[in-house]
Amino acid sequence: MINVTEGFAPFQEYQTWYRVCGDLHNGVTPLVVAHGGPGCTHDYVDAFRDIALTERAVIHYDQIGNGRSTHLPDKPAEFWQPALFLAELDNLLRHLGIEKDYALLGQSWGGMLGAEHAVTQPAGLKALIIANSPASMALWLQAAARLRSELPADVQHTLLAHETAGTLASDDYKAASQVFYQRHVCRVDPWPEEVLRTFAAMDADPTVYHAMNGPTEFHVIGSMKDWTIIDRLPTINVPVLLISGRYDEAAPEVVQPFYDLIPKVEWVIFESSSHMPHVEEREACMTCVGEFLVRIEGFKG
């Protein structure tokens, strides 16, 4: 029986919700899971709690503005910056007392956040898993344009027409977007309940997603549109596992700079997955991550 505890970490004048599966202090380096978006919730990456079955504690949390953490719908777009979420992550590590020994897994935007965290060379970080993440938004947008060009012609026409008209909340636009999502975000049909919960939460409060990303995965007009970490990747000094899917919107060319520039790195592509191998090939993905963490225990130092 895995012990599960939940709580809130005070952060500035806000609250970060977290959940711990397992024993944080049993001598096994715990794994912190950072969700994507920006603006998602922990629900769709809930599968990583499976790793707690190996006696490694797993921490999920909802980033500020999302899920069970403090919502701030009235904050201006400039409030939502990577520095805010880096400070929140550092605060959570200290609150849990694991800042001297932890591994970090970031999915999509969470992997971008994880890379930003790792380039600061925090002493307690023992390993990093970057799952389905771009090394730059320029590469992401190029891949999105290519994948979008492969959609049926009528779907492409609907997307462009509504983007030109600014009618991005229309049902037709959402339906056309879903064609892309079903190919390149999650290929399980129908989507599992935990994925639906995250998307419902984003629909209910899209503040962070709209400010930092934009209306959809492939129409990026938010503050992150010029983000890149490529020039800083050689400074990452811990073992890194890259995960992506064969049909991923984080296409191989989007992930490649991580592989080329991080000194200690390995890369696994899941052949039947798109952007969520942890959902689409859950058992294989959990095994991959779990075995990587066991292999790098020798780097604990």
C-alpha positions in Angstrom: 0.0 0.0 0.0 1.5 3.3 -1.1 1.1 6.2 1.3 -0.5 9.2 -0.4 -0.4 12.7 1.2 -1.6 16.0 -0.2 -0.9 19.6 0.9 -0.2 23.2 0.0 3.1 24.9 -0.1 2.9 28.7 0.6 4.4 30.5 -2.3 4.6 34.3 -2.1 1.0 35.2 -1.2 -0.3 32.1 -3.1 -0.6 28.3 -2.5 0.9 25.5 -4.6 -1.0 22.2 -4.3 1.0 19.0 -4.3 0.6 15.3 -3.8 3.2 12.8 -2.6 2.9 9.1 -3.4 5.3 7.1 -1.3 8.0 7.9 1.3 10.1 11.0 0.6 12.8 10.0 3.0 13.4 6.3 2.4 16.8 6.8 0.9 15.6 6.6 -2.7 15.9 9.8 -4.7 12.3 11.1 -5.2 10.9 12.2 -8.5 9.1 15.5 -9.0 6.7 15.7 -12.0 6.1 19.1 -13.7 3.1 19.2 -16.0 2.8 21.0 -19.3 0.8 23.7 -20.8 1.8 26.3 -19.7 -1.6 26.1 -18.0 -2.4 22.4 -17.8 -2.9 20.5 -14.5 -1.3 17.4 -13.0 -4.2 15.1 -14.0 -3.0 14.1 -17.5 0.5 13.2 -16.2 -1.0 11.3 -13.2 0.3 8.0 -14.7 3.8 8.7 -13.4 2.5 7.8 -10.0 3.1 4.2 -11.2 6.8 4.8 -10.5 6.0 5.0 -6.8 5.4 1.2 -7.0 9.2 0.9 -7.2 9.6 2.5 -3.7 10.6 5.9 -5.3 8.4 8.7 -4.0 6.6 10.6 -6.8 5.5 14.3 -6.3 2.9 15.8 -8.5 1.9 19.5 -8.2 -0.3 22.0 -10.0 1.6 25.1 -11.1 0.3 28.4 -9.9 -2.7 29.6 -11.8 -3.9 26.1 -12.5 -5.7 23.1 -11.0 -5.9 23.1 -7.2 -3.3 25.8 -6.8 -4.2 29.5 -6.5 -5.9 30.9 -9.6 -5.1 34.4 -10.8 -7.3 35.2 -13.7 -6.9 38.9 -13.3 -3.1 38.9 -13.6 -1.7 40.6 -16.8 0.1 38.5 -19.4 3.5 39.8 -18.3 3.0 38.3 -14.9 3.3 34.8 -16.4 7.0 34.2 -17.0 9.3 31.2 -16.7 11.0 32.9 -13.7 7.7 32.7 -11.7 7.5 28.9 -12.2 11.2 28.4 -11.5 10.8 30.2 -8.2 7.7 28.1 -7.4 9.5 24.9 -8.1 12.4 25.9 -5.9 10.0 26.8 -3.2 8.2 23.4 -3.4 11.5 21.5 -3.2 12.4 23.5 0.0 8.9 23.0 1.4 9.2 19.3 1.0 12.7 19.2 2.3 14.1 17.4 -0.8 16.1 20.3 -2.3 19.4 18.3 -1.7 18.3 15.1 -3.5 15.7 14.9 -6.2 15.1 13.9 -9.8 12.8 16.0 -12.1 10.5 15.0 -14.9 9.0 17.7 -17.0 6.4 16.9 -19.8 6.0 19.4 -22.7 6.2 22.9 -21.1 7.2 21.1 -18.0 10.3 19.8 -19.8 11.1 23.4 -20.9 10.8 24.4 -17.2 13.0 21.4 -16.2 15.7 22.4 -18.7 15.6 26.0 -17.4 15.9 24.6 -13.9 18.8 22.3 -14.8 20.9 25.0 -16.6 21.2 26.7 -13.2 23.1 23.6 -12.0 21.2 23.1 -8.7 23.2 21.0 -6.4 20.4 18.7 -5.4 19.2 17.7 -8.9 20.4 14.2 -9.7 18.7 13.5 -13.0 16.3 15.1 -15.5 13.7 13.6 -17.8 12.6 15.9 -20.6 9.4 14.4 -22.0 7.9 15.6 -25.3 9.5 19.1 -25.1 10.9 21.5 -27.6 14.4 23.0 -27.3 13.0 26.2 -28.9 9.6 27.5 -29.8 10.9 28.4 -33.3 11.5 24.7 -33.9 8.2 23.9 -32.4 6.3 26.3 -34.7 8.2 24.9 -37.8 7.2 21.4 -36.9 3.6 22.4 -36.1 3.3 24.1 -39.5 4.6 20.9 -41.2 2.2 18.6 -39.3 -0.6 21.0 -39.9 0.1 21.0 -43.7 -0.5 17.2 -43.6 -4.1 17.6 -42.2 -7.1 17.2 -44.5 -7.5 20.3 -46.8 -10.9 21.1 -45.3 -9.5 21.1 -41.8 -6.7 23.4 -42.8 -9.1 25.7 -44.4 -11.3 25.9 -41.3 -8.3 26.6 -39.1 -7.0 29.4 -41.2 -10.4 31.0 -41.8 -11.1 31.2 -38.1 -7.6 32.4 -37.2 -7.9 35.1 -39.8 -11.3 36.1 -38.5 -10.3 35.9 -34.9 -13.1 33.5 -34.1 -11.0 31.1 -32.2 -13.7 30.2 -29.7 -16.0 28.8 -32.4 -17.1 25.2 -32.3 -15.9 24.7 -35.8 -12.4 25.9 -34.9 -12.3 23.7 -31.9 -13.5 20.7 -33.9 -10.8 21.3 -36.5 -8.2 21.7 -33.8 -9.2 18.3 -32.4 -8.2 16.6 -35.6 -4.6 17.8 -35.0 -4.8 16.9 -31.3 -6.0 13.3 -32.1 -3.1 12.8 -34.4 -0.3 14.6 -32.5 -1.3 15.1 -28.9 -3.0 11.9 -27.7 -3.8 9.1 -30.1 -5.9 7.1 -27.6 -9.5 7.2 -28.7 -11.5 8.2 -26.7 -9.2 10.2 -24.5 -8.8 8.8 -21.0 -10.6 10.6 -18.2 -7.4 12.1 -16.7 -6.6 13.8 -20.0 -10.2 15.1 -20.4 -10.0 16.5 -16.8 -6.9 18.6 -17.7 -8.4 19.9 -20.9 -11.7 20.8 -19.1 -9.7 22.6 -16.5 -7.9 24.6 -19.2 -11.2 25.5 -20.8 -12.5 26.7 -17.4 -9.5 28.9 -16.8 -7.2 29.4 -19.8 -5.4 32.4 -18.2 -1.9 30.9 -18.2 -2.2 29.0 -21.5 -3.4 32.0 -23.4 -0.8 34.4 -21.9 2.2 32.2 -22.5 1.2 30.0 -25.4 -1.9 31.1 -27.3 -5.3 29.6 -28.3 -4.0 26.2 -29.5 -0.9 24.1 -29.7 -0.1 25.2 -33.2 -1.2 28.9 -33.1 1.4 30.2 -30.6 1.1 34.0 -30.1 1.9 34.2 -26.3 5.0 35.3 -24.4 6.8 32.0 -25.0 6.8 32.3 -28.8 10.5 33.4 -28.9 11.7 31.1 -26.1 14.9 29.0 -26.7 17.3 27.2 -24.4 19.6 25.8 -27.2 22.6 28.0 -26.4 22.5 27.0 -22.7 22.1 23.3 -23.0 25.8 22.4 -22.7 25.7 23.6 -19.1 23.3 20.9 -18.0 25.5 18.7 -15.8 23.2 15.8 -14.8 22.1 12.6 -16.7 19.2 13.4 -19.0 16.6 11.1 -20.5 14.7 12.4 -23.5 11.3 11.0 -24.3 9.2 11.6 -27.4 6.6 9.8 -29.6 6.9 8.9 -33.3 3.8 11.0 -34.1 4.6 13.7 -31.5 4.0 17.4 -32.1 7.4 17.6 -30.4 8.8 16.1 -33.7 12.4 14.7 -33.8 13.9 18.0 -35.1 12.3 19.8 -32.2 14.0 17.5 -29.7 17.3 17.1 -31.5 19.2 20.0 -29.9 18.8 18.4 -26.5 20.4 15.3 -27.8 23.2 17.1 -29.6 24.2 19.5 -26.9 23.5 18.0 -23.4 26.7 16.1 -22.3 25.1 13.1 -20.6 21.9 12.2 -22.6 19.9 9.3 -24.0 16.8 9.4 -26.1 13.9 7.0 -26.4 11.2 7.4 -29.1 7.9 5.5 -28.5 6.8 4.2 -31.8 3.0 4.0 -31.1 2.7 7.4 -29.3 2.3 11.1 -30.1 2.7 13.7 -27.3 1.7 11.5 -24.4 3.6 8.2 -24.3 2.9 8.0 -20.6 -0.8 7.6 -21.6 -0.5 6.0 -25.0 2.2 3.4 -24.0 1.9 3.7 -20.3 3.6 0.5 -19.1 6.5 0.8 -21.5 7.0 4.5 -20.6 7.0 3.9 -16.9 9.5 1.0 -17.3 11.7 3.3 -19.4 11.7 6.1 -16.8 12.1 3.8 -13.8 15.0 1.9 -15.3 16.8 5.2 -16.2 16.5 6.4 -12.7 17.9 3.2 -11.3 20.8 3.3 -13.8 21.9 6.8 -12.8 21.8 6.2 -9.0 25.6 5.9 -9.3 25.7 9.6 -10.1 24.2 10.5 -6.7 27.7 11.6 -5.5 
